[in-house]
Amino acid sequence: MDGMTAEPVSVDQGVIARLKTALGEGGWSEDPSKLAPKLVEERGRWKGTTPLLALPRTVEAVAAVVGICCESGTPIVPQGGNTGLVAGQTPQGEILLSLERMKAVREVAPLDDVLVAEAGVTLAEVHKAAMAANRFFPLSLASDGSCTVGGLISTNAGGTAVLRYGTMRDLVLGIEAVLPNGEVFQGLKRLRKDNTGYDLKQLLIGAEGTLGVVTAASLKLFPRAASRAVAIAGLDTPAAAIALLERAKYESGGAVEAFELMSRVSVAFAVKNIPGVREPLGDVWPWYVLVETASGEDGAAERAIERLLAGALEDGLIGDAVLAQSEGQVRSLWRLREDLSAAQKPEGVNWKHDISVPVSRIPEFLTRADAALLHRWPGARIAAFGHVGDGNLHYNIAQPEGGDPVAFDRDRDAGAEVVHDIVAALGGSISAEHGLGAMKTAEALRYKSTVEVEAMRAVRRALDPKRIMNPRVLF
Ligand SMILES: Cc1cc2nc3c(=O)[nH]c(=O)nc-3n(C[C@H](O)[C@H](O)[C@H](O)COP(=O)(O)OP(=O)(O)OC[C@H]3O[C@@H](n4cnc5c(N)ncnc54)[C@H](O)[C@@H]3O)c2cc1C
């Protein structure tokens, strides 16, 4: 039984009354219209229930809620922007603790290149605050208007700039959190060097709400680039894309900010289903790459991409390319990439796999997975795309055109097993950036070693012996 089909838990009314008193007026809600959007996840695949929405505004209020829940053994699910894609933020009877009222950017410190933000601040607000101080926060996700600092940390989010700047794990210098016993961990340091034992903040990053509630974080800032350039290229094979990536890194002096691969099927869905999206190149290509470079020097990013594309065209690595000439063209190229997921929705039932393999093994993964899936599900439409510079693909499969959606939906887990077995054989991961949530936890047990799972369980038991924090998520 996975975490989404488990029986909902029930919470004692006396505990609910104590929580309401601790949170005070405006600090909680049972209003169905306020709860409704927080109980359905992005893709509408799972619906949740909760007896109480806790809306604390301070770290002290979060500590009071967790303290009461710890003492009474009451389970809690933390939630940020509710953009998670693995049902980790959807309660099944647990108390729902939303960080939406913890919205302050507490400090921007340009000399330290640090921004301190509370958990409920959205990624777009972080970008804005960094920009106002003439700095840059590099994490970039299509959900940036809604996803929050707390959620990004708890899922160790990735996105399009990992190639150059790393995941959230690389971008956090300090964390303030309430641990499962209700105590506040004051770890809001801003040090780039601190070798004083186990790094508790790194345990909380990627913990998906199982080791405590993140209430604030200090984030790394970077200088703003003087020039940026974005281009799209058409190619015949994923192997050509990997060869182009290697060239791009050297041509730009390591300044490739994004390198995204898109299959023809995924681009065709976007052109067909998203109003305003057009074919990016004159001809149709089996594969496309969107590449972005940046530089501290005026015009240098454009020059690097021009050199890259000219050389690749001459050597036959790519067949065609366009360099964006205006901010509008940059936006429309990125829009094409960011709309690929939404473009699949009208195509019926879709299976989605967020996988990673070593970059060099991407072509082999695609050859093996495509063959295995099409052999078993002829006509399935493979809409692969993603952050190929990180070895991360969103390997999505749309049902055969005109096929039976119910039958295809029934085979979802069988399809995932085929894909994930190939990923495991190539030394990859079945969750590159979205986490495990309640959706993939059982599946992950098939691939993790007992040693690793038992070590994780021991850490969790030590910090949360009653398993109150997001109990259906992780091991
Ligand atoms: C259009 C779209 C594009 C996306 N693109 C990407 C992408 O490129 N890369 C990527 O990595 N992800 C992507 N995502 C997934 C999602 O945006 C990220 O996982 C994001 O980090 C979730 O943030 P959130 O605030 O919405 O968290 P939520 O969805 O609310 O929660 C996610 C998890 O974190 C836990 N959590 C939330 N807040 C806290 C807290 N304060 N303390 C402890 N635990 C907490 C929850 O319990 C849950 O387990 C995308 C999603 C969408 C809808």
The ligand as an SDF file (V2000), in Angstrom:
LIG
                    3D

 53 58  0  0  0  0  0  0  0  0999 V2000
    5.2370   23.8800  -13.4490 C   0  0  0  0  0  0  0  0  0  0  0  0
    6.1710   23.2250  -12.4700 C   0  0  0  0  0  0  0  0  0  0  0  0
    7.5170   23.1530  -12.7760 C   0  0  0  0  0  0  0  0  0  0  0  0
    8.4020   22.5570  -11.8720 C   0  0  0  0  0  0  0  0  0  0  0  0
    9.7180   22.4990  -12.2080 N   0  0  0  0  0  0  0  0  0  0  0  0
   10.5870   21.9600  -11.3320 C   0  0  0  0  0  0  0  0  0  0  0  0
   11.9740   21.9030  -11.6480 C   0  0  0  0  0  0  0  0  0  0  0  0
   12.4120   22.2910  -12.7220 O   0  0  0  0  0  0  0  0  0  0  0  0
   12.8040   21.3930  -10.7200 N   0  0  0  0  0  0  0  0  0  0  0  0
   12.3630   20.9440   -9.5020 C   0  0  0  0  0  0  0  0  0  0  0  0
   13.1800   20.5150   -8.6810 O   0  0  0  0  0  0  0  0  0  0  0  0
   11.0520   20.9660   -9.1960 N   0  0  0  0  0  0  0  0  0  0  0  0
   10.1590   21.4510  -10.0670 C   0  0  0  0  0  0  0  0  0  0  0  0
    8.8290   21.4820   -9.7540 N   0  0  0  0  0  0  0  0  0  0  0  0
    8.3570   20.9100   -8.4760 C   0  0  0  0  0  0  0  0  0  0  0  0
    8.1650   21.9120   -7.3080 C   0  0  0  0  0  0  0  0  0  0  0  0
    7.9580   23.2260   -7.7580 O   0  0  0  0  0  0  0  0  0  0  0  0
    9.3450   21.8370   -6.3300 C   0  0  0  0  0  0  0  0  0  0  0  0
    9.3900   20.5500   -5.7580 O   0  0  0  0  0  0  0  0  0  0  0  0
    9.2910   22.8880   -5.2110 C   0  0  0  0  0  0  0  0  0  0  0  0
   10.5070   22.8100   -4.5010 O   0  0  0  0  0  0  0  0  0  0  0  0
    8.1440   22.6890   -4.2230 C   0  0  0  0  0  0  0  0  0  0  0  0
    8.0240   23.8760   -3.4360 O   0  0  0  0  0  0  0  0  0  0  0  0
    6.6600   24.2200   -2.6810 P   0  0  0  0  0  0  0  0  0  0  0  0
    6.8780   25.4140   -1.8360 O   0  0  0  0  0  0  0  0  0  0  0  0
    5.5400   24.2720   -3.6170 O   0  0  0  0  0  0  0  0  0  0  0  0
    6.5350   22.9420   -1.7190 O   0  0  0  0  0  0  0  0  0  0  0  0
    5.2730   22.0170   -1.4540 P   0  0  0  0  0  0  0  0  0  0  0  0
    4.7810   21.4300   -2.7010 O   0  0  0  0  0  0  0  0  0  0  0  0
    4.2810   22.7210   -0.6200 O   0  0  0  0  0  0  0  0  0  0  0  0
    5.9670   20.8720   -0.5660 O   0  0  0  0  0  0  0  0  0  0  0  0
    6.9120   20.0050   -1.1210 C   0  0  0  0  0  0  0  0  0  0  0  0
    7.5180   19.1240   -0.0140 C   0  0  0  0  0  0  0  0  0  0  0  0
    8.2540   19.9300    0.9080 O   0  0  0  0  0  0  0  0  0  0  0  0
    7.6900   19.8390    2.2210 C   0  0  0  0  0  0  0  0  0  0  0  0
    7.7190   21.2060    2.7750 N   0  0  0  0  0  0  0  0  0  0  0  0
    7.2140   22.3310    2.2190 C   0  0  0  0  0  0  0  0  0  0  0  0
    7.5120   23.4100    2.9830 N   0  0  0  0  0  0  0  0  0  0  0  0
    8.2090   22.9390    4.0450 C   0  0  0  0  0  0  0  0  0  0  0  0
    8.8100   23.5410    5.1790 C   0  0  0  0  0  0  0  0  0  0  0  0
    8.7520   24.8600    5.3900 N   0  0  0  0  0  0  0  0  0  0  0  0
    9.4480   22.7430    6.0770 N   0  0  0  0  0  0  0  0  0  0  0  0
    9.5230   21.4050    5.9000 C   0  0  0  0  0  0  0  0  0  0  0  0
    8.9750   20.7800    4.8350 N   0  0  0  0  0  0  0  0  0  0  0  0
    8.3400   21.5340    3.9180 C   0  0  0  0  0  0  0  0  0  0  0  0
    6.2810   19.2910    2.0380 C   0  0  0  0  0  0  0  0  0  0  0  0
    5.8510   18.5750    3.1680 O   0  0  0  0  0  0  0  0  0  0  0  0
    6.4850   18.3740    0.8220 C   0  0  0  0  0  0  0  0  0  0  0  0
    7.0190   17.1510    1.2340 O   0  0  0  0  0  0  0  0  0  0  0  0
    7.9130   22.0360  -10.6480 C   0  0  0  0  0  0  0  0  0  0  0  0
    6.5440   22.1070  -10.3550 C   0  0  0  0  0  0  0  0  0  0  0  0
    5.6800   22.6940  -11.2500 C   0  0  0  0  0  0  0  0  0  0  0  0
    4.2290   22.7640  -10.8900 C   0  0  0  0  0  0  0  0  0  0  0  0
  1  2  1  0
  2  3  1  0
  2 52  2  0
  3  4  2  0
  4  5  1  0
  4 50  1  0
  5  6  2  0
  6  7  1  0
  6 13  1  0
  7  8  2  0
  7  9  1  0
  9 10  1  0
 10 11  2  0
 10 12  1  0
 12 13  2  0
 13 14  1  0
 14 15  1  0
 14 50  1  0
 15 16  1  0
 16 17  1  0
 16 18  1  0
 18 19  1  0
 18 20  1  0
 20 21  1  0
 20 22  1  0
 22 23  1  0
 23 24  1  0
 24 25  2  0
 24 26  1  0
 24 27  1  0
 27 28  1  0
 28 29  2  0
 28 30  1  0
 28 31  1  0
 31 32  1  0
 32 33  1  0
 33 34  1  0
 33 48  1  0
 34 35  1  0
 35 36  1  0
 35 46  1  0
 36 37  1  0
 36 45  1  0
 37 38  2  0
 38 39  1  0
 39 40  1  0
 39 45  2  0
 40 41  1  0
 40 42  2  0
 42 43  1  0
 43 44  2  0
 44 45  1  0
 46 47  1  0
 46 48  1  0
 48 49  1  0
 50 51  2  0
 51 52  1  0
 52 53  1  0
M  END
$$$$
